Amino acid sequence: MKRSQRLFALIFLSVLTVVANNSCRTVPNRNLSSKKDDSSILRLRDSILQAGLDGEALYTILGHIKPMSSVVAFNFPIGNRDSTKKLEGNILAGEKQFLELDTLHQIQQALNLIQIPDLKFVLVPYRSGYNSSRVLQVTVLRISAVDSVLHARKSFFGQYGFVPGADPAVLLTVNEYEKRYERLRGYGYLFGYPDYAVDFFVKAFQQSDSTGIHVERNFFQIPTYARETGNFVYAYPKDQLPSAIDSAIYKSAKHVLENYKALRGHYLNQDSTVRAYDLIQDHTKALNKKKGND
């Protein structure tokens, strides 16, 4: 097997493993090739998109339910765990770590090749490092939906100067690097969770931090192609029943999922991978055509 084929195969298998075991969405890059190959980058693009479609990002990519969704995260051993180097400019050293950046470059190239109207795929490093590792999250944002959130929640996002039309990558990065409670609230709004769930989540964290006691909660689960539970999920108070808002989200998501299930089989390769980029493009074109005829 060529090194470029091995790159695609290992990343694709890792991505599928992450989707199937959503409690940990981090993909290690062990043994991945750093050799550039255009065809492998195109296949990598499809594998990343398939991970998104099979998970919660379906409701951003093919629907307008979630303004923003996580797609997949990659784990690279490029973090700085040496406190003595905090004032230095040369953190990475050695050919091995630079090869990690070459592999990361291919992932970035694959994301740059995703050109779909109203969608933006960004790769943002987590604020917190883990020993010598750095986790980088691939996230998709539906620009029109994010603009609606920025308008509706201007009393929150306005403190950063964010208004409709703001760069999604800047918005996401600022939120990731914010203080704990602001970060949680910003993510709650951008992920499309109901207002009451966002309020509860932030207050529950603050209460746990203050008392050291975990706040009991229920979880509202919305199925995805990969899993019935654990992908699109948010917390709500233990003594509260799901509301009409929750039911409306569930019904809208069910319609999007059924539509994806009907489409998916028409885009399968012989190895059962999905021509995800073609599927999304065709779906977008069909929607635009329908709007034009209405």
Salt bridges, closest charged atoms under 4 A:
ASP54 OD2 - ARG264 NH2 3.06
GLU56 OE1 - LYS66 NZ 2.79
ASP118 OD2 - ARG142 NH1 3.10
GLU176 OE1 - ARG183 NH2 3.04
GLU178 OE1 - LYS179 NZ 3.57
ASP195 OD2 - ARG153 NH2 2.23
ASP199 OD1 - ARG185 NH1 2.77
ASP209 OD2 - ARG180 NE 2.84
ASP278 OD2 - ARG275 NE 3.85
